[in-house]
């Protein structure tokens, strides 16, 4: 910006006032830029350090609580892990407890996140005062999503006395919700 065309006066001379005004404006812009750079030199690393510290803290606080899984006995058969009497316990986002017990669980070693269950008995919270007991002949538990897909002889009994018979159901254990696309008896 300092190399601007100089203005000529009517007599053919250089207008020194215009040149000095132009230089003063360029000098002011340069000083403002230097002050901005000086502030950002400290502000950007400070903001980066804050984000680097805040992210793990936020991730820890936002993570759902750990889910415990217990079994009586386990064995490896035909490349599948077979567990006797597995029990799953945890809490929903509303801090309400849920549990699930099965007679047997089979997990394919190639698919670590999916567990096939037999003779399922689950207790799910509906609210602080109400729970639903879900019994099913079989289903699949998805560990990553904390969901249970039931497929055989499902009976849902709530603490307020309601009983429902389903052909299939999808349970989100973390949210405490259940849905089905089939008719309910």
C-alpha positions as a printed NumPy array, in Angstrom:
array([[  0.   ,   0.   ,   0.   ],
       [  2.986,   2.341,   0.365],
       [  3.715,   2.26 ,  -3.352],
       [  0.729,   4.32 ,  -4.435],
       [  0.764,   6.749,  -7.333],
       [  1.679,  10.216,  -6.133],
       [ -0.655,  13.053,  -6.87 ],
       [  0.629,  15.991,  -8.9  ],
       [ -0.348,  19.533,  -8.144],
       [ -1.668,  21.945, -10.742],
       [  1.867,  23.341, -11.209],
       [  3.292,  19.88 , -11.904],
       [  4.831,  19.296,  -8.429],
       [  4.209,  16.491,  -5.963],
       [  1.49 ,  16.992,  -3.371],
       [  3.41 ,  16.185,  -0.176],
       [  0.329,  16.437,   2.048],
       [ -1.405,  13.682,   0.083],
       [  1.692,  11.474,   0.236],
       [  2.083,  11.977,   3.988],
       [ -1.634,  11.275,   4.537],
       [ -1.34 ,   8.073,   2.502],
       [  1.764,   6.964,   4.445],
       [  0.085,   7.723,   7.779],
       [ -2.959,   5.602,   6.828],
       [ -0.698,   2.716,   5.769],
       [  1.294,   3.021,   8.993],
       [ -1.944,   2.922,  11.064],
       [ -3.074,  -0.214,   9.208],
       [  0.283,  -1.867,   9.855],
       [  0.103,  -1.033,  13.574],
       [ -3.434,  -2.453,  13.854],
       [ -2.266,  -5.619,  12.097],
       [  0.704,  -5.947,  14.465],
       [ -1.544,  -5.552,  17.521],
       [ -3.95 ,  -8.188,  16.126],
       [ -1.068, -10.616,  15.503],
       [  0.308,  -9.958,  19.016],
       [ -3.097, -10.775,  20.58 ],
       [ -3.679, -13.876,  18.434],
       [ -0.183, -15.151,  19.243],
       [ -1.439, -15.805,  22.788],
       [ -5.19 , -16.265,  22.23 ],
       [ -5.011, -19.127,  19.704],
       [ -2.689, -21.414,  21.732],
       [ -4.75 , -20.66 ,  24.848],
       [ -7.968, -21.619,  23.027],
       [ -6.331, -24.793,  21.669],
       [ -5.152, -25.789,  25.161],
       [ -8.641, -25.17 ,  26.57 ],
       [-10.243, -27.341,  23.867],
       [ -7.617, -30.062,  24.391],
       [ -8.466, -30.163,  28.115],
       [-12.237, -29.764,  27.748],
       [-12.75 , -32.531,  25.157],
       [-11.68 , -35.503,  27.346],
       [-13.644, -34.121,  30.287],
       [-16.77 , -33.721,  28.125],
       [-16.289, -37.193,  26.62 ],
       [-16.031, -38.734,  30.08 ],
       [-19.128, -36.912,  31.333],
       [-21.214, -37.714,  28.198],
       [-20.319, -41.431,  28.095],
       [-23.003, -43.785,  29.374],
       [-22.187, -45.673,  32.555],
       [-20.513, -49.027,  32.246],
       [-22.653, -52.097,  31.694],
       [-21.706, -55.179,  33.688],
       [-21.987, -58.666,  32.215],
       [-21.687, -61.766,  34.412],
       [-21.757, -65.463,  33.467],
       [-21.711, -68.73 ,  35.43 ],
       [-19.631, -70.699,  32.916],
       [-18.241, -70.266,  29.41 ],
       [-16.687, -72.48 ,  26.726],
       [-15.453, -72.193,  23.155],
       [-17.357, -74.477,  20.743],
       [-17.055, -74.458,  16.929],
       [-15.464, -71.004,  16.927],
       [-18.243, -69.595,  19.111],
       [-18.151, -68.541,  22.726],
       [-20.985, -70.207,  24.649],
       [-21.917, -68.711,  28.043],
       [-24.225, -70.212,  30.64 ],
       [-26.633, -67.957,  32.552],
       [-25.312, -64.58 ,  31.352],
       [-26.591, -61.579,  33.289],
       [-26.489, -57.985,  32.076],
       [-27.105, -55.034,  34.386],
       [-26.928, -51.287,  33.828],
       [-28.756, -47.987,  34.138],
       [-30.623, -45.84 ,  31.616],
       [-29.826, -42.201,  30.883],
       [-32.432, -41.334,  33.534],
       [-30.382, -43.404,  36.026],
       [-33.037, -46.145,  36.259],
       [-31.724, -49.724,  36.625],
       [-32.36 , -52.475,  34.088],
       [-31.315, -56.119,  33.968],
       [-31.406, -59.06 ,  31.605],
       [-30.799, -62.773,  32.248],
       [-30.674, -65.587,  29.698],
       [-30.265, -69.338,  29.96 ],
       [-27.533, -69.381,  27.346],
       [-25.619, -66.883,  25.184],
       [-23.692, -67.662,  22.011],
       [-21.215, -65.176,  20.574],
       [-19.444, -65.684,  17.255],
       [-15.76 , -64.805,  17.588],
       [-15.879, -63.09 ,  14.186],
       [-18.74 , -60.793,  15.312],
       [-17.713, -59.526,  18.733],
       [-20.612, -57.086,  19.154],
       [-23.524, -59.503,  18.612],
       [-24.693, -62.13 ,  21.12 ],
       [-27.458, -64.662,  20.435],
       [-29.548, -65.32 ,  23.558],
       [-31.905, -68.154,  24.582],
       [-34.697, -68.001,  27.195],
       [-34.479, -64.296,  27.969],
       [-35.893, -62.619,  31.061],
       [-35.425, -58.815,  31.148],
       [-36.612, -56.137,  33.547],
       [-36.874, -52.667,  32.014],
       [-37.831, -49.398,  33.697],
       [-40.822, -47.568,  32.271],
       [-40.706, -44.768,  34.843],
       [-39.444, -44.306,  38.391],
       [-42.362, -46.341,  39.799],
       [-43.134, -48.731,  36.928],
       [-41.177, -51.544,  35.273],
       [-41.849, -54.023,  32.504],
       [-40.831, -57.665,  32.663],
       [-40.046, -59.102,  29.237],
       [-39.793, -62.857,  28.648],
       [-38.777, -64.29 ,  25.287],
       [-37.605, -67.576,  23.81 ],
       [-34.671, -66.002,  21.999],
       [-33.108, -62.887,  20.607],
       [-29.962, -60.984,  19.664],
       [-28.153, -58.489,  21.873],
       [-26.086, -55.751,  20.176],
       [-23.395, -54.675,  22.631],
       [-22.325, -51.573,  20.71 ],
       [-25.822, -50.069,  20.553],
       [-27.085, -51.644,  23.809],
       [-30.163, -52.994,  22.016],
       [-32.   , -56.32 ,  22.167],
       [-33.985, -57.763,  19.256],
       [-36.44 , -60.429,  20.408],
       [-37.996, -62.962,  18.069],
       [-39.72 , -65.895,  19.853],
       [-42.74 , -66.098,  22.204],
       [-42.484, -62.659,  23.772],
       [-44.601, -61.78 ,  26.788],
       [-44.429, -58.319,  28.334],
       [-45.9  , -57.794,  31.802],
       [-45.917, -54.359,  33.441],
       [-46.144, -53.593,  37.155],
       [-49.561, -52.01 ,  36.624],
       [-50.968, -55.342,  35.391],
       [-50.894, -54.966,  31.61 ],
       [-49.87 , -58.1  ,  29.658],
       [-48.924, -58.114,  25.966],
       [-47.942, -60.994,  23.684],
       [-45.707, -60.168,  20.734],
       [-44.188, -61.999,  17.788],
       [-41.118, -59.741,  17.657],
       [-39.811, -56.686,  19.499],
       [-36.894, -54.268,  19.51 ],
       [-35.687, -53.032,  22.904],
       [-33.325, -50.108,  23.456],
       [-31.982, -50.924,  26.907],
       [-30.163, -47.611,  27.341],
       [-33.319, -45.598,  26.666],
       [-35.738, -48.032,  28.267],
       [-37.928, -48.205,  25.16 ],
       [-39.499, -51.045,  23.204],
       [-41.179, -51.154,  19.789],
       [-42.63 , -53.738,  17.414],
       [-43.878, -53.76 ,  13.856],
       [-46.11 , -56.812,  14.404],
       [-49.628, -56.988,  15.89 ],
       [-49.884, -57.123,  19.684],
       [-52.153, -59.681,  21.383]])
